[in-house]
Amino acid sequence: MTYKEGLKMAQIVQSGHMAIGHAADIALGGMCAWRLPTDASCASVARSLLGLAMTTLGLDRDKVDDATLAVSELATNALHHGLNAGPETPTAPPELWLWARATPTPQLVLTVFDACRSSWPDTTPRGLLDDHGRGIGIVAMLAEAWGAHPTRSICTQGVPGKAVWSAFALPDPWSNTRTTAPPMLAARHLVAMLTARGVTNVTHRHGKGVSLVTIPLGGNEETNIWIEPGHLSYTTPTGTRHRRPMIDLHDATETLVQAQERITAPNLF
């Protein structure tokens, strides 16, 4: 990081924007989450945070430029919709999340969270000259994949909302796809992440070389996550079985939060 970049990051931190995690840890299976400002600087702060994080990871300039343009559009939308969601919606600032995953292919996943569930991105394909939905059209053009789903905040005590995410290709093979952790440690980390995001009554048990985390999904439904050295596996409510490497722990956590939200508030979706 250059002196100029370090000064810019210091200014962002001093302005009071909550940060969780460190960019360098993303290559080791970690994640970052930032609370974004609720004023006109939202998009520029998101661009700066993401650009510095991707530079720290050593990603090429073209990839950084594409991702920062995409996050600018997502942050602008989150600011517009999240702060005008209506009096019954909990107030929460937008958030920027960043982690890597190895499946389906090595990708850097950047997500912008907002607390509005009454407005969702228009997935209708549109040309770039179409003013309606143009921002999402830019994201779709730049990213390898993108989408939106219900979720809970990371920086604001699990406030319900939505995630709009986009994924950008990482070098294949990604340098740390074989990241591992003791199952007991990974299970405890998963439970802590879920609990912090408002998922209640999560339990965990441990055996020799394997840990089991159980998440209630509402009613009599639950899902089990089996954690072994190097990977975890679980079945979603649709019956789909997933087996993922340990570096996908944060992406898998987001999938599980999404599944619970769809069951506990089905009328919203």
C-alpha distance (Angstrom), angle and dihedral (degrees) to the residues before:
residue distance angle dihedral
M1 . . .
T2 3.79 . .
Y3 3.80 124.0 .
K4 3.82 89.8 -107.0
E5 3.81 91.9 51.4
G6 3.80 91.1 46.6
L7 3.80 91.3 51.3
K8 3.82 90.7 49.6
M9 3.80 91.4 50.9
A10 3.82 90.7 48.0
Q11 3.80 90.0 53.1
I12 3.80 90.4 51.4
V13 3.81 92.7 49.3
Q14 3.79 92.6 46.5
S15 3.79 90.7 52.1
G16 3.81 88.2 68.9
H17 3.81 103.9 -107.5
M18 3.81 108.3 151.8
A19 3.80 115.0 -123.2
I20 3.81 128.1 -167.2
G21 3.79 120.6 -168.1
H22 3.78 133.4 -1.9
A23 3.79 127.4 -88.5
A24 3.82 93.5 -130.7
D25 3.81 89.8 59.3
I26 3.82 92.3 62.5
A27 3.80 89.5 80.0
L28 3.82 87.4 55.6
G29 3.79 95.3 50.8
G30 3.80 97.4 -85.4
M31 3.80 130.7 125.1
C32 3.79 142.5 -146.0
A33 3.79 129.7 -139.4
W34 3.79 126.6 -176.9
R35 3.79 131.6 -172.9
L36 3.80 106.5 -132.5
P37 3.82 126.3 -144.9
T38 3.79 120.3 -96.5
D39 3.79 96.0 -133.9
A40 3.79 138.9 71.1
S41 3.83 91.2 -68.0
C42 3.83 91.8 67.6
A43 3.82 96.5 99.9
S44 3.81 95.6 41.4
V45 3.81 92.2 50.1
A46 3.82 90.0 48.8
R47 3.82 90.0 51.4
S48 3.80 92.1 49.4
L49 3.80 94.9 47.5
L50 3.79 93.5 47.0
G51 3.79 94.2 43.7
L52 3.80 92.6 52.2
A53 3.80 92.1 45.9
M54 3.81 93.3 50.9
T55 3.80 91.4 46.0
T56 3.81 88.9 52.0
L57 3.80 88.2 54.2
G58 3.81 89.9 52.7
L59 3.81 96.1 -118.5
D60 3.78 118.9 161.7
R61 3.80 121.9 -94.1
D62 3.80 96.3 -113.7
K63 3.80 91.0 55.1
V64 3.81 90.8 48.1
D65 3.81 91.4 50.2
D66 3.82 93.2 50.1
A67 3.79 93.7 47.4
T68 3.81 95.0 46.3
L69 3.80 90.7 50.9
A70 3.81 89.8 50.8
V71 3.80 93.9 47.6
S72 3.79 90.2 49.7
E73 3.81 89.6 59.1
L74 3.81 93.1 45.2
A75 3.82 93.6 48.0
T76 3.81 91.6 48.8
N77 3.80 90.7 52.3
A78 3.80 92.5 46.3
L79 3.79 91.9 51.3
H80 3.79 92.4 48.7
H81 3.81 96.9 46.4
G82 3.80 102.4 29.3
L83 3.79 95.6 56.8
N84 3.81 93.6 44.5
A85 3.77 98.8 48.2
G86 3.81 97.7 118.9
P87 3.82 136.2 -95.6
E88 3.81 95.0 -75.3
T89 3.80 94.6 56.4
P90 3.84 116.8 92.4
T91 3.78 111.2 -111.9
A92 3.79 113.2 -118.1
P93 3.79 131.8 153.7
P94 3.81 119.9 -116.0
E95 3.79 116.4 -91.5
L96 3.80 133.8 -151.9
W97 3.81 117.9 -145.7
L98 3.79 127.9 -171.5
W99 3.80 133.1 -175.8
A100 3.81 141.1 136.7
R101 3.79 129.8 -116.7
A102 3.78 133.4 -170.6
T103 3.82 97.9 -152.5
P104 2.95 134.9 106.2
T105 3.82 81.4 4.6
P106 3.82 131.9 -30.5
Q107 3.80 104.5 -70.0
L108 3.77 140.3 160.7
V109 3.81 107.1 -131.2
L110 3.79 117.5 -153.5
T111 3.79 118.6 -174.8
V112 3.79 134.0 -175.8
F113 3.80 115.9 -155.9
D114 3.79 127.1 -157.0
A115 3.81 131.9 172.0
C116 3.81 96.7 -124.4
R117 3.80 119.2 105.8
S118 3.78 96.9 164.8
S119 3.81 92.4 75.3
W120 3.81 124.9 51.2
P121 3.81 132.4 179.9
D122 3.78 115.5 -88.4
T123 3.80 106.4 -117.5
T124 3.82 93.8 -167.0
P125 3.82 108.5 123.3
R126 3.80 109.6 -112.0
G127 3.78 137.4 176.3
L128 3.78 119.9 -108.8
L129 3.80 90.6 -113.1
D130 3.82 90.9 60.4
D131 3.81 105.4 98.6
H132 3.82 92.9 -158.2
G133 3.79 108.5 82.7
R134 3.79 92.4 -3.6
G135 3.82 94.1 138.6
I136 3.79 93.8 56.3
G137 3.82 88.6 44.4
I138 3.81 88.6 58.7
V139 3.80 91.1 49.1
A140 3.82 91.3 49.8
M141 3.80 90.6 50.2
L142 3.82 95.3 49.1
A143 3.81 101.9 38.7
E144 3.79 129.5 73.3
A145 3.82 88.2 -136.2
W146 3.79 137.9 -7.9
G147 3.80 140.3 178.9
A148 3.80 147.8 148.4
H149 3.79 133.7 -121.1
P150 3.82 142.1 160.0
T151 3.78 115.3 -85.4
R152 3.80 144.6 143.2
S153 3.77 129.4 -102.0
I154 3.79 122.7 -97.3
C155 3.82 100.3 -158.0
T156 3.82 99.1 37.9
Q157 3.81 106.9 54.8
G158 3.78 98.6 -88.2
V159 3.81 100.6 -55.0
P160 3.85 109.2 -179.5
G161 3.79 115.7 -111.1
K162 3.77 141.9 113.1
A163 3.77 137.8 -74.8
V164 3.79 123.6 -140.4
W165 3.78 108.2 -167.3
S166 3.77 140.4 -179.7
A167 3.80 129.8 -168.6
F168 3.80 129.3 -146.7
A169 3.79 126.2 -164.1
L170 3.79 118.3 -101.8
P171 3.80 124.9 -157.4
D172 3.82 109.5 -74.6
P173 2.93 116.1 -101.3
W174 3.80 93.8 33.4
S175 3.78 105.8 -138.9
N176 3.79 97.5 -115.5
T177 3.81 106.2 34.0
R178 3.81 87.5 126.3
T179 3.80 92.6 59.9
T180 3.78 110.5 143.2
A181 3.79 139.6 -179.6
P182 3.82 136.4 -174.2
P183 3.84 106.6 -82.8
M184 3.81 93.2 -125.9
L185 3.81 91.9 53.2
A186 3.82 92.9 45.9
A187 3.82 91.3 47.6
R188 3.79 92.7 51.5
H189 3.79 90.3 48.3
L190 3.82 90.9 50.6
V191 3.82 91.5 50.0
A192 3.81 91.3 49.1
M193 3.82 92.1 50.4
L194 3.79 93.2 48.8
T195 3.80 93.9 45.6
A196 3.81 92.0 49.4
R197 3.81 88.1 55.1
G198 3.79 94.2 54.7
V199 3.81 99.4 -96.3
T200 3.81 104.1 141.1
N201 3.81 135.5 -157.4
V202 3.80 94.6 23.4
T203 3.81 110.4 163.5
H204 3.79 134.0 -168.2
R205 3.79 136.4 -164.0
H206 3.76 130.8 -174.3
G207 3.78 135.3 -146.3
K208 3.77 135.3 167.6
G209 3.80 106.4 -52.0
V210 3.81 94.6 -16.9
S211 3.82 138.1 75.5
L212 3.80 129.9 -164.2
V213 3.81 124.3 -148.9
T214 3.81 117.7 -170.8
I215 3.81 122.1 -160.6
P216 3.83 122.5 -168.8
L217 3.79 109.5 -135.8
G218 3.81 99.3 -170.5
G219 3.78 132.7 -75.9
N220 3.78 108.1 18.2
E221 3.78 94.5 -33.4
E222 3.76 125.2 112.8
T223 3.76 138.4 158.7
N224 3.79 130.2 -141.8
I225 3.79 125.7 -143.7
W226 3.79 114.3 -158.0
I227 3.80 112.4 -157.2
E228 3.80 121.1 -163.3
P229 3.81 130.7 164.5
G230 3.80 107.0 -64.0
H231 3.81 100.3 2.1
L232 3.81 148.3 40.1
S233 3.80 132.0 -149.6
Y234 3.79 135.1 -162.0
T235 3.80 143.1 157.3
T236 3.80 120.6 -122.9
P237 3.85 121.7 -139.9
T238 3.82 88.5 -99.2
G239 3.80 88.6 64.1
T240 3.80 95.8 -108.8
R241 3.79 114.0 144.2
H242 3.80 117.9 -141.8
R243 3.80 129.7 -167.4
R244 3.77 112.5 -174.9
P245 3.81 137.2 173.7
M246 3.79 118.5 -106.0
I247 3.81 92.1 -106.7
D248 3.83 86.3 68.6
L249 3.82 92.4 62.3
H250 3.83 95.1 112.2
D251 3.80 93.5 43.6
A252 3.81 89.7 49.0
T253 3.81 89.8 49.4
E254 3.80 89.4 55.5
T255 3.82 90.3 50.3
L256 3.82 90.1 52.8
V257 3.82 93.8 47.7
Q258 3.80 88.8 49.7
A259 3.81 91.4 51.0
Q260 3.78 92.7 51.6
E261 3.80 93.0 47.4
R262 3.80 92.0 52.2
I263 3.81 90.3 53.3
T264 3.82 99.1 42.0
A265 3.83 94.2 46.5
P266 3.83 104.9 26.5
N267 3.81 95.0 151.7
L268 3.80 90.8 66.1
F269 3.79 95.2 61.4
